[in-house]
Amino acid sequence: MTHRDTTPSHGTSPDRTEQELQESLAALAGAVHPMPDAYRTARGEWLRRERRRRVILTVLVAVVFAVAVLIGLWVLNRTPSDPGVIFSGTGTGTSTATAPSARPPGSQGP
């Protein structure tokens, strides 16, 4: 810092500067006159923006849901047309055979 930065200029004090600033701001504020329907206009704009935001969000959710359903249907539709190993009926049939210990008493085995 230099000596010039710390010394106040001649003829100004912090109180005088504050007073002049207050007077200037008061004069500026006194010259501003709001429109009679400013609140109604601002509220209408806010409601329009809110409504637009909700519509956009609803459309976005609907599009994401529709894309997810279409992808799911596409994946399910891409399954192979042949029945596969599990449901072909050509397996060993181990699930139909019963173990000897699971037979009811008095039944005969094969």
Secondary structure, DSSP 4 states (H G I P E B T S, - for coil): --HHHHSPPTT--HHHHHHHHHHHHHHHHHH----TTHHHHHHHHHHHHHHHHHHHHHHHHHHHHHHHHHHHHHHHHTS-SS-TTTTSS-S--TTTS--GGGSPTTPPP-
